[in-house]
């Protein structure tokens, strides 16, 4: 389980994260919603160690990882798909996926798990294509596949629907649902597309001005007025 307690972060003179506290459990999709500029991406970067937390604690599977480096968090089973995807455009699809195996010993890092190609058949069809030649939606599937290659216990997704065509959004939603149903992975999904989040969320969090202002069961999002809180 991911347990975030009283996380604080500053940028210059601005107080970006203000006592953020929440949990994300295996077998559940926890959706974090909020308008632009409220601190969602900063929070994810703190969870990955890309930005050091000023104070507070991040615990994963009972271990305090607050001060661990990003690669140590990956080795602990935390995977991150950043906003903008950040695939390697000059590497092939297969080579991009193999990069996700880098946390394993050399003997186990030689082959892309077949499960990734089952989840994203288009990646198998295009595995010798360069990543930069793929469409935006295909690159997003590649970025998620690369994260899954490290066999994470926690998958963090930063706005995976941004700039993606509706058919691929639907496919990504099905993959998230499949991964959640396995029961061995916690999924933290940051999303601005309310309907996508509402379909997937087991739990929801609403962020405003660097703090969690509301949370509850995903099934209650409409009744709890979440759409109005995140509408732009």
ABEGO torsion letter per residue (X at the ends): XBBBBGBBBBBEABBABBGBBBBBBBGBBBBBBEBBGAGAAAAAAAAAGABBBABEBBBBGGBBAAABBAAAAAAAGBBBBBBGGGBBAABBAAAAAAAAAAABBAAAAABBBAAAAAABAAAAAAAABBAAABBAAAAAAAAAAAAAAAGBABBBBBGAABGBBAAAAAAAAAAAAAAAAAGABBBBBBBABAAAAAAABABBBBBBGGBBABBEBAAAAAAAGAAAAABX
